[in-house]
Structures are given as C-alpha cells and as structure tokens.
Amino acid sequence: MDVSSSTAGSANSSTQVEALKKAIDVQEKSVLKVLDSANEQAKQVTAQKTGVGNNLNLTA
C-alpha cells in the first residue's frame, strides 16, 4: 500500500507541475501582449509629440 500511495503522490505532483507550467505559460503570453500594447501606445504618443508617424502635425 505504501508504494502505491507514494507512486500516486508522485503522479499527482507531476500533474500539478504540468498544470503550473501551463499556467505560467498563459501568464507569460498575457504579459507579452500587455507589453506589446504598451509599446505600441508609447510609439503613438511619441509620434503625436514629434509630428512623425501616424499623426502628422501640419500647420500653415
């Protein structure tokens, strides 16, 4: 009995480790999306301030 319960415990630990790895991977992808979005917004703000990029500040 002790051997089978310890084996079951190891299998359970392995499953938990895999679940944690997947959760970390999902979080990593989410953080990368946020950083990419923030980077894009920073580029847009810079373009607006400098007049270069999406919005050109043309004044006569």
C-alpha positions in Angstrom: 0.0 0.0 0.0 2.7 2.5 0.8 4.4 2.0 -2.5 1.2 2.6 -4.5 0.2 5.6 -2.5 3.7 7.2 -2.9 3.5 6.4 -6.7 0.1 8.1 -6.8 1.6 11.0 -4.9 4.4 11.3 -7.5 1.9 11.2 -10.4 -0.2 13.8 -8.7 2.9 16.1 -8.2 3.8 15.6 -11.8 0.3 16.6 -12.9 0.5 19.7 -10.6 3.9 20.7 -12.1 2.5 20.4 -15.6 -0.5 22.5 -14.6 1.7 25.1 -13.1 3.9 25.2 -16.2 0.8 25.7 -18.4 -0.5 28.5 -16.1 2.9 30.2 -16.2 3.0 30.0 -20.0 -0.5 31.5 -20.3 0.5 34.3 -17.9 3.7 34.9 -19.9 1.8 35.3 -23.1 -0.7 37.6 -21.4 2.2 39.8 -20.1 3.8 39.9 -23.5 0.5 41.1 -25.1 0.3 43.9 -22.5 3.9 44.9 -23.0 3.4 44.9 -26.8 0.3 47.0 -26.4 2.1 49.5 -24.1 5.0 49.7 -26.6 2.6 50.5 -29.4 0.8 53.2 -27.4 4.2 54.7 -26.5 5.1 54.8 -30.2 1.8 56.6 -30.9 2.3 59.1 -28.2 5.9 59.8 -29.4 4.6 60.2 -33.0 2.0 62.7 -31.8 4.5 64.7 -29.8 7.1 64.8 -32.6 4.8 65.0 -35.5 6.3 61.9 -37.1 4.3 58.7 -37.6 0.6 58.2 -37.7 -0.4 61.7 -37.0 1.5 64.5 -38.8 1.2 67.9 -37.2 0.9 70.1 -40.3 0.3 73.8 -39.6 0.5 76.6 -42.1 
